[in-house]
Amino acid sequence: MRGPSITQTATTRDTAPHTRPGVAAAFFDALKTALLVIGLGTPIILIETRQSGAVVTLHLRFGLLAALAGIAFAARLLHLLVIAPWLANRQPLRLAERIPRQFKTWAKRAVIAFVVLYPFIALALAGKGGAIKWIDNFGIQLLIYVMLGWGLNIVVGLAGLLDLGYVAFYAVGAYSSALLATTFGLSFWLCLPLAGILAAFWGILLGFPVLRLRGDYLAIVTLAFGEIIRLVLINWVDFTGGYAGISGIPRPTFFGLPFTAGEDGFAAFFGLQFTPLHRLFFLFYVILALAFLTNYVTIKLRRLPIGRAWEALREDEIACRSLGIDTVTTKLTAFSIGAMFGGFAGAFFAARQGFISPESFIFMESAVILAIVVLGGMGSQVGVAIAAVVMIGGTELLRELDWLKQIFGPSFDPTKYRMLLFGLAMVAMMVWKPRGLISTREPSIVLHERKAISGDLVKEGHG
C-alpha cells in the first residue's frame, strides 16, 4: 500500500487538535510572567516620588505591584490553559462572509444616525452640565482623531508609505490658520481651505526627497521631518511665538454670528437663552462634516485610477512600475492629499482651542495616530474609526475611574497608566489580531459580485 503523501501528512499535522499544556508547565510559565512584571514594574510602579515643598521622599507601593503581578499571573495561566487551546481548535470565523449585506447596511445607517444625534443624546442623558464634557472631550476630540486617522490611512494604509511625522502636517494646518486669523484677520472659513492647501504643499515638499525611500528609511526621514517642524515652531519665536504659542485665535462663527452672550450673538439673534452648548453643538457638527468629507473623498479616490495606483504601489512597487504607473506622481498625491486632511484637522483644532503651542504637536501624537491606523486595520475606514473610539475614548474614560482610589489608595491616578494600557493593547493586538481589528478588504472595483478579501492576501504597507 502507498503511504500518505507529504501534502496529506502536512494537512493532518496542521489540522490536528491543539493539546492543552500541563498544569505544572503552565503554572511555571505564568510565574515567570509575574516575575517579569515585577522586574519591569519595580522602577516604574514600585518606587514613587512625592514632593512636599523642597523635600522629595520615596514611597514604595508593594500592594500595587503585587496586584499587577497577580493579574499578569492569572491572565497568563488562563491564556495557556483555556484561551490558547480554544483558539487553536476552533474553526476560523469569517464574519465578513457570514453577516448579510443588508444587516451591514442597516448597521452603518444606525451608527451614522447615532453619531449625528450624539449631542442631543448626551444632553438628554447627562443634562446641560454633563453634556459639555461628553460633547467636547468625547465627541469633538474623538472626531478629530478619526479624521486624522483617515487622513494618515491614505498614506500608510492605501499607498503603503510608512509616515511617522504626520503630526507635522497637523501642526502646519494649525499654525497656518492661527497666523492668518491673528495677523490678517481672516475668518475660520477662509483659513480652513488655506490651511489644507499649505499642508498639502508641505506634503509635496516632503514627498520629493523620499521618492526613492521605502520601509524603515522612509519612517526615519518622516520622523525627522516631524521633529524639524516642531523645532522650527519652538525656535522661530518672532514668527510662531515659541513655547508661548499663539493665543487669541478667533472662534468659528455661524454666518458671522459669534457664540457669545452679547446682543450680536447667536443666541440673541434667534431669541434663545445663551448657553455654552450652542458653540459645542456647532463645533461638533463642523468636525463631523469634515470627517465625513474625508471619508467620502477617500472612498471615491479608491475607485479612481489614482486610488488603484496607491494600492498597486503598496503591494509591489516594481510591478507597479512595470505596469506603466508613474510612482512619483502616485507617491506625491498620497502625501499631499493625506497632508491636506491633516491641515484641515489642524485648522479646526486651532479654532476650537483658541490657543496653540508646540507642545500639542509632539511625536507622541504621530505615534497615536499611526497606532490608530495599524490597530484598526490598514486600509479599512471602519477599522480606523473603531480604533480611534477605543484608544481616545478609553483614555478619556480613565478620568472617570475615581472609584479605583478606594482599592489602590487616594494617591492612585488612573490617567498615569494610560500608556501602560496602550502598550498592553498593542501587545494583545499583535498576538490575536496582527492584521488589525478589520482584517478583511472589499475590492474597490468589482466585475460581477463584491466579495470580501482576507487581509492575509495583501502586504498592507510592506510594498
Residue pairs with C-beta under 8 A, 6 or more apart in sequence:
4 12
17 88
17 89
18 84
18 85
18 88
18 89
19 85
20 81
20 85
21 29
21 80
21 81
23 81
26 77
26 80
26 81
27 77
29 76
29 80
30 72
30 73
30 74
30 76
30 77
30 80
31 73
33 72
33 73
33 76
34 69
34 70
34 72
34 73
34 76
35 69
36 72
37 68
37 69
37 72
38 65
38 69
41 65
41 68
41 69
42 65
45 61
45 64
45 65
45 68
46 60
46 61
46 62
46 64
46 65
47 58
47 59
47 60
47 61
48 58
48 59
48 60
48 61
48 411
49 56
49 57
49 58
49 59
50 56
50 57
50 58
50 59
50 411
51 57
61 409
63 408
63 409
64 408
64 409
64 412
67 408
87 432
94 440
94 452
94 454
96 440
96 452
97 452
114 121
115 288
116 288
118 135
118 139
118 284
119 131
119 135
119 139
119 277
119 280
119 281
119 284
119 285
122 130
122 131
122 134
122 135
122 138
122 139
123 131
123 135
123 277
126 133
126 134
128 275
128 277
131 277
131 280
132 276
132 277
132 280
135 277
135 280
135 281
135 284
136 280
137 396
138 393
138 396
139 284
140 280
140 283
140 284
140 287
140 352
141 392
141 396
142 388
142 389
142 392
142 393
143 284
143 287
143 288
143 290
143 291
144 287
144 345
144 348
144 349
145 368
145 369
145 372
145 388
145 391
145 392
146 291
146 384
146 385
146 388
146 389
147 287
147 290
147 291
147 294
147 341
147 344
147 345
148 166
148 170
148 341
148 342
148 345
148 369
148 372
149 369
149 372
149 373
149 376
149 384
149 385
149 387
149 388
150 291
150 294
150 295
150 298
150 341
150 381
150 384
150 385
151 166
151 169
151 294
151 338
151 339
151 340
151 341
151 342
151 345
152 163
152 166
152 338
152 342
152 369
152 370
152 372
152 373
153 298
153 338
153 373
153 378
153 379
153 380
153 381
153 384
154 298
154 301
154 310
154 334
154 337
154 338
154 341
155 161
155 163
155 166
155 334
155 335
155 338
156 162
156 163
156 370
156 373
156 374
156 378
156 461
157 373
157 377
157 378
157 379
157 380
157 384
157 460
157 461
158 298
158 302
158 307
158 310
158 311
158 314
158 334
158 379
159 310
159 311
159 313
159 314
159 330
159 331
159 334
160 310
160 313
160 314
160 315
160 459
160 460
160 461
160 462
160 463
161 214
161 218
161 331
161 334
161 335
161 461
162 215
162 216
162 218
162 219
162 222
162 461
163 218
163 219
163 222
163 335
163 338
163 366
163 370
164 219
164 220
164 222
164 223
164 226
164 363
164 366
164 367
164 370
165 206
165 222
165 223
165 224
165 225
165 226
165 227
165 229
165 366
166 222
166 226
166 338
166 339
166 342
166 366
166 369
166 370
167 226
167 230
167 361
167 362
167 363
167 365
167 366
167 369
168 202
168 206
168 225
168 226
168 228
168 229
168 230
168 361
168 366
169 199
169 202
169 203
169 338
169 339
169 340
169 342
169 343
169 346
170 342
170 343
170 345
170 346
170 349
170 361
170 365
171 229
171 230
171 233
171 346
171 358
171 360
171 361
172 195
172 198
172 199
172 202
172 229
172 339
172 342
172 343
172 346
173 195
173 196
173 198
173 199
173 342
173 343
173 344
173 345
173 346
173 347
173 349
173 350
174 195
174 346
174 347
174 349
174 350
174 356
174 360
174 361
175 233
175 240
175 246
175 346
175 350
175 356
176 191
176 194
176 195
176 198
176 199
176 343
176 346
176 347
177 188
177 191
177 192
177 194
177 195
177 249
177 346
177 347
177 350
177 351
178 246
178 249
178 350
178 356
179 239
179 240
179 246
180 186
180 190
180 191
180 194
180 195
181 187
181 188
181 191
181 249
181 250
181 350
181 351
182 246
182 248
182 249
182 250
186 194
187 250
187 253
188 250
188 251
188 252
188 253
188 347
188 351
189 252
191 347
191 351
192 344
192 347
192 348
195 343
195 344
195 346
195 347
196 340
196 341
196 343
196 344
196 347
197 340
197 343
198 343
199 339
199 340
199 342
199 343
199 344
199 346
200 336
200 337
200 339
200 340
200 343
201 336
202 339
203 332
203 335
203 336
203 337
203 338
203 339
203 340
204 332
204 335
204 336
206 222
206 225
206 335
206 339
207 331
207 332
207 334
207 335
207 336
208 332
209 221
210 218
210 221
210 222
210 331
211 327
211 328
211 331
211 332
213 221
214 317
214 463
215 462
223 363
223 366
226 363
226 366
227 363
229 361
230 358
230 361
230 362
230 363
232 240
233 240
233 242
233 358
233 361
234 240
234 242
234 243
234 358
235 242
236 242
237 244
240 246
240 358
241 357
242 358
243 357
243 358
243 359
244 357
245 355
245 356
245 357
245 358
245 359
246 350
246 355
246 356
246 357
247 354
247 355
248 354
248 355
249 350
249 351
249 353
249 354
249 355
249 356
250 351
251 258
251 259
251 279
251 351
251 352
251 354
252 282
252 283
252 286
252 351
253 259
254 266
254 282
257 264
257 265
257 266
257 269
258 264
258 265
258 266
259 265
259 266
259 267
259 276
259 278
259 279
259 282
260 266
260 274
261 267
261 268
261 274
262 268
265 274
266 272
266 278
266 282
267 273
267 274
267 275
267 278
268 274
272 278
283 348
283 352
286 348
287 348
287 352
290 344
290 345
290 348
294 341
294 344
295 381
297 337
298 381
299 381
301 307
301 310
301 337
302 308
302 310
302 311
302 444
303 444
303 445
306 330
306 333
307 444
308 444
308 445
309 320
309 325
309 330
310 330
310 333
310 334
311 379
311 444
312 319
312 320
312 323
312 325
313 320
313 325
313 327
313 330
313 331
313 334
313 463
314 458
314 459
314 460
314 461
314 463
315 458
315 459
315 463
316 459
316 463
317 327
317 463
320 327
320 330
320 463
321 327
349 356
349 360
350 356
353 360
368 391
368 392
371 387
371 391
371 422
371 426
372 384
372 387
372 388
372 391
372 392
373 384
373 387
374 436
375 383
375 387
375 390
375 391
375 425
375 426
375 429
375 436
375 437
376 382
376 383
376 384
376 385
376 386
376 387
376 388
376 436
376 437
376 438
377 383
377 384
377 387
377 435
377 436
377 437
377 438
377 439
377 455
378 436
378 460
378 461
379 441
379 458
379 460
380 436
380 437
380 438
380 441
382 438
383 436
383 437
383 438
386 437
386 438
387 436
387 437
390 425
391 422
391 425
394 421
395 415
395 418
395 422
398 414
398 415
398 417
398 418
398 421
399 414
399 415
401 414
402 414
404 412
404 414
405 411
405 412
429 436
429 437
433 439
435 455
435 456
435 460
436 455
439 454
439 455
439 456
440 452
440 453
440 454
440 455
441 452
441 453
441 454
441 455
441 458
442 450
442 451
442 452
442 453
443 450
443 451
443 453
